[in-house]
């Protein structure tokens, strides 16, 4: 939902705030409707409403997703599910932290993006969550080991269950590539930049030289930054889990690559997941030829490029394998129906539901058996025609080396992209000045 840069991040909604299903609450909701007694032992028959706070596109909804809410409601006639969804992952997290601190206003289930999971499991916040290793009936050993480890507190509590992971590819517009006299077959496209992000920049320069009027090679320098840093095993933290972004080779390479793209006029100068919907509209109007494409991005392309562009987008291997994003579902103790919420979270993240979401939305599962199943390996998404989506992303997933994360990764990433790279791209700020601005923000805003 990654993710501001933390939006999935794994995954933006069409509008800045979109309530999916029937809810009218904003952001994380204002707690559950106390329609009946939610907790206690045994299966309740009292009517209750469970609210889920998310960002981006998790693929559960009844409109464009896998219709999992409707399925669960059929299985549990006493339960009504409402999802409140926002596009800005940083604002979502900031508001959620405030509500957790106040023990008020939280949804029954809250999504947590991987950039913030270390903060969620940290000492200051670990006791705010239900232990889903003990409550709700989830089979924790079904998840990838490293995914479980990310959501485990220092004293062994599993405070969140994995939804997806973000193995990366490059999605490209075949029509625009053809008009720019570049190859369009996915194997040939992947070879253009294989093994090196510098080759990706070089391909962008070739595109620019013959680009259709009004189009750019790439959507966003900030998005490119996220892609490049996500392909490096050293990101914002050192091996001890301490924030060390200034000395990170991954951050340095990502910054330099993104700056080169921005200053070279290779991007559409867009802010991903912007609240005005400009980025969304650019998909529909074919304003850029490539977008860094974690598996969850396929659902965004489908929703935003729309039916008129079906079949025009394809997926190629990335310059370097990486993992951008991936999220979790957690149950705050301050929720009104923690028992039922834990059971719903376990059901939504079970392997069977992972497979259903992937078939509709392209979110690569974080459960081991589903990831290697024929349902995923052989899967294709109708929007992308005969593209072997499952094979591409499951192959990319096998090459993931999870980076060590710190509790501040999400915030620092947002500062680097929204307050650093974006200023260079949209306002022409000198890169050295932009870097210093980011350093000041980190020093001022983050208490280490």
C-alpha positions, 0 to 999 in steps of 0.5 A: 500500500507504500505509500506522499512517498509512503503511499502504496503505498502498496496503491492510491485511491481515486479521490483524496478521501474515498469511502468504500462500501457505505461508510461516511467516516473520514480517514480512519473513522471515528470508532465503531458504531456500537450497534450491539455487543461486539466483544466477549466469548462465542459467536455474537448474533448482535448486529455490529459494524466493523470499520477498516481504515486503509490507504490506497488500493487493498483490493477488498472492496465490493466495487473494483476489488475482490468483493471480500467484504460482501463475502464476509457479510454473507458468512456473518449476517450480523456484521456490516463492514465499512472501509474509509480510505485515503490517498495520502499515506503520511497523513493517514499515519500521522492521524492514526498515531494521534488517535492511538495516543488518545485511545479514541477515534480509531477504526476496528482494523487499521492498515499499516504500511511497511515504512511505519511498521517498525514504529508500530512495533516499537516500545512507545506503540507496541502495547496499542495493538491486539496480539494477532498471534493469539487472537483471531485465529490467524495461522501466522506460520503461513506468512513469509518469515521476514514479513512476520518478523517485521510485525513482531514486537520485542517481546514476541507479540505479532501486532499485524498480519501481512496483506501483500509485498511489493516486488517491483517491475516497470509498467510501460505504455506500449503505444507511447513506446511505439510512437517514440520508436522504442521496442514494445515487446516486454523482453526487449523492453526489459533488456533496455535497462537490465542491471542498471538504473543508469540504463533506465535514464539512458532509455528515457533520454532516447524516449525524449528525443522522439517523444509524442508531444505532451508526454514524458518518459516517467511519471515522477522523480519521487516515484523513481527515487522510491523505486531505486532505493527499494532495490538496494539492501541498504536504505534508511537504516544501518544494520542495527536498525538505527536511522542512518539515511545520510550515509546510505549508499541506497539513498545516495544512488536513488537521490542522484538518479532521481535528480538526473531524471528531474533535471533532464526533463524526463519526468511529467513532474507529477506528485504521486497520489496527489490529492487533486487527482492530477497524477490519476488523470495523467494515467487516463490521458497517457501523459507518461510512458513508464511508472515504477511498478510494484505489484500493487501498482497494477490495480492503480493503473487499471483503475486510473487509466481506465477501460479506454486504455486497456491493453495499452500497458505492459510489464517489463522486468526492472533494472534491479529487483527490489521490494517497494511497499507492502502492508499489514492489518492491525487491530487497535486495542481501543477499538470497540469490537476487537474480537470480531475485528481480529477474526476479520483481519485473520480472514482477510489475510488468509491465503485463500483471500490473498489469492482472490485479491491477486486475481483481481488487483494484482497485489502479490500475496505475503503468504508462502503457499499462495505465492508459489501456487499455480493460481499466482504463478500462472495468473494474468490480469485482464487489463494487461492482456496476455502479460504473465503477471503472476510469473513476472511478479512472483519471480521478482519476489524470489529475488527480494532481500528485505532491508533493515528498517527503522521506526523513522523510515516512512517519515524520512522517505516523505521528506526526501521525496515530497520536500526534496526531490519534488522541489527540484522537479517542480521548482528547480531548487538546487539539489544541494539546497534541497538536500540541506532542506531535508536534513533540516526537516529530519533534525527538526521533526524527528526525535532520535 
